[in-house]
Amino acid sequence: MGQNNDKIELSSEIMTDMLRQNLINDDEIIIFVIKPSLWTIVFLSFRAIIVGFCIATLAHYFADNLKLQEYRKLVIAGCVIGVSVRIFIAILQWIMRSYILTDKRIITVYGVLTVRIFQCRHDKIQNTFVQMSLMQRILGIGSIGFATAGTGYIESVWQDINNPEQVQKQITATLSK
């Protein structure tokens, strides 16, 4: 169990070093860097899994009636490949998404082919809110939204965060300093 904690700390140190080199100013202190819950991979892939399962099931049961037996395995293999590709893309999306709170800014980094970075100084954040669907409440995850000065709408959302109420409390405490 201690080895797993060491690995998490090491990867956190590597991530912090990378952020310092590329995104964080020298005078900033990183309060935390978090990632979405692993449930994000399931949520992003869910439709593909359902559609792939339905098509594969229909191909399996109706191929005999439609005299398409020779295509059954091909259709099922196509469904498995399609779902596997979607899950792989969802894993990449999860890997490339990070949420950072510093003593001066909130930062959202996301995107696989095109990396997008949202940053906002603490003094520009007007409101934070937690949103949790029924499924998210059951799983203990939720999303945190940030409304900024001058826009009138939510500019950034930290999606599928573990323990969103606790994270929001920490964000609010940091913003009020």
ChimeraX attribute file (.defattr): number of C-alpha atoms within 10 A of each C-alpha:
attribute: neighborCount
match mode: 1-to-1
recipient: residues
	/A:1	5
	/A:2	6
	/A:3	8
	/A:4	9
	/A:5	10
	/A:6	11
	/A:7	11
	/A:8	11
	/A:9	12
	/A:10	12
	/A:11	12
	/A:12	15
	/A:13	12
	/A:14	12
	/A:15	14
	/A:16	17
	/A:17	13
	/A:18	12
	/A:19	15
	/A:20	15
	/A:21	11
	/A:22	8
	/A:23	14
	/A:24	19
	/A:25	13
	/A:26	8
	/A:27	7
	/A:28	12
	/A:29	14
	/A:30	17
	/A:31	15
	/A:32	15
	/A:33	16
	/A:34	15
	/A:35	19
	/A:36	20
	/A:37	18
	/A:38	14
	/A:39	16
	/A:40	19
	/A:41	20
	/A:42	14
	/A:43	12
	/A:44	17
	/A:45	20
	/A:46	15
	/A:47	13
	/A:48	18
	/A:49	18
	/A:50	12
	/A:51	14
	/A:52	22
	/A:53	16
	/A:54	13
	/A:55	14
	/A:56	20
	/A:57	16
	/A:58	14
	/A:59	20
	/A:60	17
	/A:61	12
	/A:62	13
	/A:63	17
	/A:64	12
	/A:65	8
	/A:66	9
	/A:67	10
	/A:68	12
	/A:69	15
	/A:70	10
	/A:71	13
	/A:72	20
	/A:73	14
	/A:74	13
	/A:75	19
	/A:76	19
	/A:77	14
	/A:78	15
	/A:79	21
	/A:80	17
	/A:81	13
	/A:82	16
	/A:83	21
	/A:84	16
	/A:85	14
	/A:86	19
	/A:87	20
	/A:88	14
	/A:89	16
	/A:90	19
	/A:91	17
	/A:92	15
	/A:93	17
	/A:94	21
	/A:95	16
	/A:96	16
	/A:97	20
	/A:98	19
	/A:99	20
	/A:100	20
	/A:101	21
	/A:102	20
	/A:103	17
	/A:104	20
	/A:105	23
	/A:106	21
	/A:107	20
	/A:108	19
	/A:109	17
	/A:110	17
	/A:111	15
	/A:112	14
	/A:113	9
	/A:114	7
	/A:115	10
	/A:116	12
	/A:117	14
	/A:118	14
	/A:119	15
	/A:120	17
	/A:121	14
	/A:122	20
	/A:123	12
	/A:124	14
	/A:125	18
	/A:126	14
	/A:127	12
	/A:128	17
	/A:129	14
	/A:130	18
	/A:131	16
	/A:132	19
	/A:133	11
	/A:134	10
	/A:135	10
	/A:136	16
	/A:137	13
	/A:138	10
	/A:139	15
	/A:140	16
	/A:141	24
	/A:142	24
	/A:143	21
	/A:144	20
	/A:145	18
	/A:146	20
	/A:147	18
	/A:148	20
	/A:149	15
	/A:150	9
	/A:151	8
	/A:152	9
	/A:153	11
	/A:154	16
	/A:155	15
	/A:156	18
	/A:157	18
	/A:158	22
	/A:159	22
	/A:160	23
	/A:161	25
	/A:162	20
	/A:163	15
	/A:164	22
	/A:165	19
	/A:166	10
	/A:167	16
	/A:168	18
	/A:169	12
	/A:170	14
	/A:171	20
	/A:172	14
	/A:173	10
	/A:174	16
	/A:175	20
	/A:176	8
	/A:177	8
